[in-house]
Amino acid sequence: MIGRRKKRRRNKLSANDNMRRMMFSRRAALVGGAQLGIGGLLAARMGWIAIAENEQWRLLSESNRVQLTLITPRRGWIVDRAGQPIAMNRSDFRVDLIPDRVQNSQEILATLTDLLDLPEDEVARINEDLETAAGAQPVQVAAGLEWEQFAAVNVRLPDLPGVAPVQGFARYYPAGAAVGHLVGYVGAPTREQYLEENENPLLLFPGFKVGKDGLEKTFEETLRGEPGAQRSEVTARGELVRELETRPDRAGETLRLTVDAGLQEYVGRRLGNESGSAVVMNCRTGDVLAMASMPCFDPNSFSDGISHAEYDMLSEDERVPLRNKTLLGMYPPGSTFKPMTALAALSGDVDPEEIVYCGGGYTLGNRRFGCLGVHGPMNLHRAIARSCNTYFYTMGRRVGIQKIAYAARKMGLGAEYPIPVANQNYGTVPDDEWLPRRYDREWTDSDTLNTSIGQGYLLTTPMQLAVMSARLASGRNVVPRLVQGERSQAPLLDGVSQEHIARVRAGMDEVVNGAGTAPRARLPLDGVRLAGKTGTAQVVNLSSGRGGRGVPWRYRDHGLFVSFAPADDPLYACAVVVEHGMSGGRAASPVARDAITYLYDKEIALESLDRLETEWGGDIFTRMARQEAEYRYANGLEQRAGLPTVTPPEPEEDAAMPDGAQQPPQ
């Protein structure tokens, strides 16, 4: 009985065990299947990543450990016709911060503040830039450092993670203000420029400059070059492991001008403290050899970051140093226009030997048009030499405004020229069709008389006066050019008699070398004569004084002089305008004389300039520094501490020196 019960119990236990085994096996199978499925999925995913998405993940991994840093291109030089630098690059020591590599920005910034003597506002600016900077985009700490400061940072570099001392290049203009309006200047890109260039990262790089004015702006694409790149391996903390391959930058192209750098600097200096401009040209080819407008800004100031005080000083100066007077200044040509009236008279079959008696003026109706004196009997030759208004009133009225305007336009007045500048004025050559359109009134004989002597509605620029001089000198259709290209002689003028031009040239020779109005323009050279024509352009009608004597500077007459040399076989043409100089013979002709002298004998010209600069109180750098110091003192920006004596800094050798270029004279 008992045995049967034990047997039944064993059978029941065995059945339960079997059931449990079956349930365990089923669970094991399910778990195993699930594990196998998950493992399969993981394996499949790993295979997909390893094979199909290999390139994508490799690039992501690479970007995590490799940083790409831009290398800014070296800006192309601007050189003169002989390769002498006008705008070049010199070594610039700078310190940047790489945000991704900076571990303790405040501690590092405190150290740099001590080493570089950073002002509080600069520290605040750096902190703001660090907050908005991304990745490896450098943040500029300081630029234009002295070597000692730069070396001090390099010595501490192991303790300054994220600090990047950079030896780059900064723009430098050896002649300073003498070339400001010729080449313009560079400066930091604006946000608008950044957006216009599709957010070009190069424009965000610390210290990178773009052309802002003049040739620097016009030829920005040529001068900029192409950036390079440096690949570096870094740790997860941004610490540099090693430098990888580098793609070098491509320097900008060299821009070669027609200008003579020595003459350009000389003319700028020779204008001295005057407000005015001068243009010198090759009258056979149209090459512009010098184009100076003074006073002017120093382009180095803009390149380095001009101070508010200096910019305000320039903006408030009544001599308008920020305006390029050679192209934008417009002046009545005064008596420099009389050769145009002479050409018009000759084209109207006027006998050049016909006598007109000058009794001191010309009467039209009940109005008297005055002359500069009582010249007596005048023919065309003597009338040009003595600048007799009466003769030109008479001939101008006889031939009419249309012939006068035709001659003026043929000689280059009232025109824009194909030169690479952003703006130029084309002036006004009025006639009987222009006046009704412009002022809704008819042309009169009085208007013709005023135009005949270069007054009235006539307006010209110094560049146009230089072109007029060049065409008179050569009889050729000279067009000015600033950038060197294929050189050729300009063709002869059509529609104007070469014989008539020769007669006018003879009269202009007499102006300087005979009993004319410009004896001060005679060259101190043997065998070379300068021919020219003086002019005095009235600014306002004055009831007292002559030419503006005894009245404020801005109300005085302008002094003008146009010229060419040698008189018997012209090669050079020159135009000078001295604003409010009162007399072309006294104020403008000596500048032209010295500029032409420089082309033939530099030693004589420079000796004369040295004497003048001593009288003026120093060279152009010294006078500009004194002017700024006086402005700062007058406006309470600093205490008077004596007048500064400033000399231009010596340029350092630039590795990007173009072929054929020379270092500036030491």
Summary of the structure (lengths in Angstrom):
residues: 666
radius of gyration: 38.4
end to end distance: 132.4
largest distance: 173.7
contacts: 2237
relative contact order: 0.11
helix: 45%
strand: 18%
